[in-house]
Amino acid sequence: LTWVTVSAAENYAMLRREPGGANRPVCIGNPKTLEFEQCRTSLLPGLLKTLRENRKQPLPLRLFELGDVVLLDEERAETGARNVRRLAAVYCAGAAGFEVV
């Protein structure tokens, strides 16, 4: 189970990405914890966390997620943001190639 909210570290630092441009996050004004301080701009952090938690499982591991990311949108006066549906997939094996995907 993945959430639409993530920490700033998951959204940027752990992926070695810089916030800015199209990657500006929607920040939560009063987050309950630091894990829920921003809305995700990519599905990749959730997939990588799932891989990390299942690293002791036998290979190959096949994961996918179809979900929403939240992007800032100045044209949406009411909310200032919009949801965009994205698809991401991960195939992890000892000898993985693109032909499997």
KACOR-V854497 format. One record per residue. N is the residue number from 1. RES is the residue in one small letter. PSI is psi in degrees with one decimal (999 if undefined). NEAR is the number of other C-alpha atoms within 12 Angstrom. D_CENTER is the distance of its C-alpha to the mean C-alpha in Angstrom with 1 decimal. Layout:
# KACOR-V854497
n:N res:RES psi:PSI near:NEAR d_center:D_CENTER
n:N res:RES psi:PSI near:NEAR d_center:D_CENTER
This chain:
# KACOR-V854497
n:1 res:l psi:126.0 near:12 d_center:12.0
n:2 res:t psi:156.5 near:24 d_center:8.6
n:3 res:w psi:158.3 near:25 d_center:8.7
n:4 res:v psi:-20.7 near:33 d_center:7.8
n:5 res:t psi:141.8 near:31 d_center:8.9
n:6 res:v psi:173.3 near:35 d_center:7.8
n:7 res:s psi:162.0 near:29 d_center:10.3
n:8 res:a psi:-35.9 near:31 d_center:11.1
n:9 res:a psi:-42.8 near:22 d_center:11.4
n:10 res:e psi:-37.1 near:33 d_center:7.9
n:11 res:n psi:-30.3 near:38 d_center:6.8
n:12 res:y psi:-61.5 near:24 d_center:9.8
n:13 res:a psi:-45.4 near:14 d_center:12.5
n:14 res:m psi:-21.9 near:17 d_center:11.2
n:15 res:l psi:1.7 near:20 d_center:9.9
n:16 res:r psi:43.0 near:12 d_center:13.2
n:17 res:r psi:151.9 near:20 d_center:12.2
n:18 res:e psi:134.0 near:18 d_center:14.3
n:19 res:p psi:145.5 near:23 d_center:13.6
n:20 res:g psi:163.8 near:14 d_center:15.9
n:21 res:g psi:-130.2 near:12 d_center:16.9
n:22 res:a psi:-10.9 near:17 d_center:14.5
n:23 res:n psi:15.4 near:22 d_center:11.6
n:24 res:r psi:127.4 near:25 d_center:13.3
n:25 res:p psi:158.3 near:34 d_center:11.4
n:26 res:v psi:118.9 near:32 d_center:13.2
n:27 res:c psi:139.8 near:27 d_center:14.6
n:28 res:i psi:130.0 near:21 d_center:15.9
n:29 res:g psi:-41.6 near:12 d_center:19.7
n:30 res:n psi:74.3 near:11 d_center:20.6
n:31 res:p psi:146.1 near:16 d_center:17.8
n:32 res:k psi:-39.7 near:13 d_center:19.2
n:33 res:t psi:169.8 near:14 d_center:17.6
n:34 res:l psi:-16.5 near:19 d_center:15.6
n:35 res:e psi:-14.3 near:22 d_center:12.7
n:36 res:f psi:39.0 near:24 d_center:12.5
n:37 res:e psi:-17.1 near:24 d_center:13.4
n:38 res:q psi:158.9 near:34 d_center:10.9
n:39 res:c psi:140.9 near:37 d_center:8.9
n:40 res:r psi:145.3 near:40 d_center:5.3
n:41 res:t psi:-1.5 near:41 d_center:6.1
n:42 res:s psi:152.1 near:38 d_center:3.7
n:43 res:l psi:-14.8 near:34 d_center:2.9
n:44 res:l psi:-42.0 near:32 d_center:4.2
n:45 res:p psi:-39.9 near:34 d_center:4.1
n:46 res:g psi:-41.0 near:34 d_center:5.0
n:47 res:l psi:-41.4 near:29 d_center:7.2
n:48 res:l psi:-37.2 near:28 d_center:8.6
n:49 res:k psi:-39.1 near:22 d_center:9.5
n:50 res:t psi:-41.0 near:24 d_center:11.1
n:51 res:l psi:-43.7 near:25 d_center:12.9
n:52 res:r psi:-43.4 near:14 d_center:14.1
n:53 res:e psi:-19.3 near:12 d_center:15.5
n:54 res:n psi:20.9 near:17 d_center:17.2
n:55 res:r psi:-17.9 near:16 d_center:18.6
n:56 res:k psi:-1.4 near:11 d_center:22.1
n:57 res:q psi:153.4 near:14 d_center:22.0
n:58 res:p psi:145.0 near:12 d_center:24.1
n:59 res:l psi:153.0 near:16 d_center:22.8
n:60 res:p psi:153.3 near:19 d_center:21.6
n:61 res:l psi:130.2 near:26 d_center:18.3
n:62 res:r psi:122.0 near:23 d_center:16.7
n:63 res:l psi:148.9 near:25 d_center:13.4
n:64 res:f psi:158.8 near:23 d_center:11.7
n:65 res:e psi:133.6 near:24 d_center:9.6
n:66 res:l psi:112.7 near:20 d_center:10.8
n:67 res:g psi:179.1 near:24 d_center:9.2
n:68 res:d psi:143.5 near:24 d_center:9.1
n:69 res:v psi:157.9 near:34 d_center:7.4
n:70 res:v psi:124.6 near:32 d_center:10.1
n:71 res:l psi:144.0 near:31 d_center:12.1
n:72 res:l psi:139.9 near:27 d_center:15.4
n:73 res:d psi:103.5 near:20 d_center:18.4
n:74 res:e psi:-23.1 near:14 d_center:21.8
n:75 res:e psi:-17.5 near:11 d_center:23.6
n:76 res:r psi:92.8 near:12 d_center:22.5
n:77 res:a psi:-35.2 near:10 d_center:25.1
n:78 res:e psi:-45.3 near:10 d_center:24.5
n:79 res:t psi:-28.4 near:14 d_center:20.8
n:80 res:g psi:7.5 near:16 d_center:19.9
n:81 res:a psi:165.0 near:22 d_center:16.5
n:82 res:r psi:151.5 near:22 d_center:15.5
n:83 res:n psi:138.7 near:22 d_center:13.0
n:84 res:v psi:127.6 near:20 d_center:12.2
n:85 res:r psi:130.2 near:18 d_center:11.8
n:86 res:r psi:159.1 near:19 d_center:9.9
n:87 res:l psi:133.5 near:17 d_center:10.5
n:88 res:a psi:145.8 near:22 d_center:9.2
n:89 res:a psi:149.7 near:24 d_center:11.6
n:90 res:v psi:134.0 near:26 d_center:12.7
n:91 res:y psi:119.0 near:22 d_center:16.4
n:92 res:c psi:118.4 near:26 d_center:17.7
n:93 res:a psi:169.6 near:19 d_center:21.5
n:94 res:g psi:-32.1 near:10 d_center:24.4
n:95 res:a psi:63.1 near:12 d_center:25.3
n:96 res:a psi:146.5 near:15 d_center:22.5
n:97 res:g psi:166.7 near:12 d_center:23.1
n:98 res:f psi:-21.8 near:11 d_center:21.9
n:99 res:e psi:-21.2 near:7 d_center:24.7
n:100 res:v psi:-36.1 near:14 d_center:23.0
n:101 res:v psi:999 near:15 d_center:19.9
